[in-house]
Amino acid sequence: MKTESIKQIEKAYMLKPLSFSVGDTISVNTIIREGDKKRNQLFKGIVIAIKRSGIRKTFTIRKISAGIGVEKILPLNSPNIESIKLIKKGSVRKSKIYYMRKRIGKRALKIEEGLFTEEPINDEDIIEVTEEVKAEENKSEREEEVKDEDEKAKEETEKTPEEKKENKEDSSKKEDAEKEAKK
């Protein structure tokens, strides 16, 4: 009896019917208030969970931004949600797809239309990604070293014979000073 009366009261405050399910890709246009100003912010991602019922219903959206997973938990009936658009319908077998948090790269965004095949992450996949990152870092370091050497070579070729003699004399004076300091 109490739950029926609560549901009737909640119906008056419910703003939006649920038009998506877990696994769907949606874009949510939210209103952000900063002082006296208002602005719209678009958040596009995969719905990984829908919780609660009635006016308290919330949904969790996950997206990958600059290689980092970002999640937002939004109340469905919030007045700060301007619109919800369904971009792609996905089909999953679970009501909460938290295993998407463990995925890396393109696999973090893959939900096929139809049945979803869940592939667990292996340690080998993580090792491959870290090896690729290390290889890229080493490559960029080598490129910087080569650039520095090229710049030094250009400077040497641009110097006149007099400047070269001065540099040799300066370097020999430095070596002599170092030898004396060691004694």
N, C-alpha and C positions, 0 to 999 in steps of 0.2 A: 504494500500500500504506500509506504514512504517512497520507495523507488519510483513508482508510477508518478507520484506528484513531483518528484525531483525531475524526472524526464520531461514532464509537461512544462515546468519552469525553464529548463535548459533549452527546449525547442524554441522559445521566444528569442534566445540570445545566440542561437547557432546561425552563423553567417553563410557558410559554404558547405555544400555537399562534397563528399569525398569522391573525386573523379580520377584517382590514380591508385596504384597498389605498389607493394614492395617490388623492387627490380625495375621500375619505370624510370626513365630519364625525364626530369621536369625542370622548368625554370620558374623560380619564384621571384616576383617583383615586390620587394619590401620597401616600406617608407621609413627612412631614417630621419630622426629629428635631432638637430644640433642647435640648441638654443631656440631662437625664433625661426630658424630656417628649416625647410623640409627638402629632402632629396630622395630620389628613388635609387635602389640598389638591386641589381639583378644577380641572382645566385642560381647557377645551373649545375645540376648533378644528379646522381642516382639516389633513389629513395632506398635506404637500407633498413629502416624500421618504421613501424607505425605502432604507437602505444596508446593505451587508455581508451576511454569511450566518452561519448557525449560531448559536452562543451570543453572537457579537459583533454581531448584528443590531440596528440602531438605526432610529428613525423620528423625523421632524421634524414638529412640530405648529405651526401658525401661527394666531394669533387677533388681533383688533383690540381693544385695551383703551384706552378714553378717547382714541380717534383715533390711537393709536400701535400699530404692528405689534409683536407680541411672539412670539418663536419659542422653542421648547424642543426640544432634542435629547435623547431618552430611549432608554436601552437597553431592548429588548423583554423581556429575561429578567432584569431587575433585581428584587431582592427588595423594593425600595422602591415598586414599582408594585402597588397593591392590586387595582385592577380597570380594565378597558378596556371601554367600552360604545360600540357603534356606534349613532350617532344618525341619520345620513342617508348613504345610499349615493350616491356620485358617480361619474360616468363621465368620464374624461379620456383623452387619447390619448398622453400622455407619462408617463414614469416619474418625472420630477422636474418639478414645476410651480413653479419659482422665479420665473416671470413674475408670480406672484400678489403678489410683493413690491412691484412697481411700481404696483399698482392702488390707487386712492384711493376712499374712501367705500364705498357699497354694493357696488360692483363687486369690491371686495377679498374679499367673502364669497360671491360668486356662483359656484357650480358647479352646473350643472343636472343633474338626473337624466336620464341619456341622454348625448347628445353635447354637448360643451362647445364653445362658440364663443368663440374667443380674440379680444378686441378690444384692439388696441394703444392705449396712452395717447398722446394728442396733446398738444402744447404748449398748444393752445387749452383743453383740459380743465383743465390746471393753472392757466392764467391766469384762467379762470372762477372756480375755487375761491378763488384769492387775491383776486380782485375782490369776491367775496361776503364774505370775511373782513374786508376793508378797509371795505366798506359797513356791516357790523355794528359795527365799531369806531367809525366816524364817527357812527353813529346813537346808540350808547351815550354818546359824548362830548356830543352835542347834548342828549340827555335830561338829563345831569348839569348842563349849563349852564342849561337851562330850570328845573330844580329849584332851583338856586342863586338864580336870579333871582326865582322864586316865593317862596322863603324870605325874601329881602331885602325884597320887596314886603310880605309879611305883617308883618315886623318894623316897617317904616315905618308901616303902618296901625295897629299896636298902640301906637305911641308917643303920648304926650300932647303937646299943643301946647308945653308948657314944654320937654320933652325935645327936640323938633324945633328950638326956638330955640337950645338949648345945642349941639346938633350943628352948626348953621349957624355959631355963634360959634367953635366949635372948628375947623371946617374953614377959616374965614376967617383965624384965627390961624395955622394951619399954612401957608396960602398966603402970608401975610405973612412968615413965618419963612423960607420957601423963597426968596422974592424977595430978602430981605436976604442969604441965604447965597450967592445967585448974584452979588450985587454984590461 
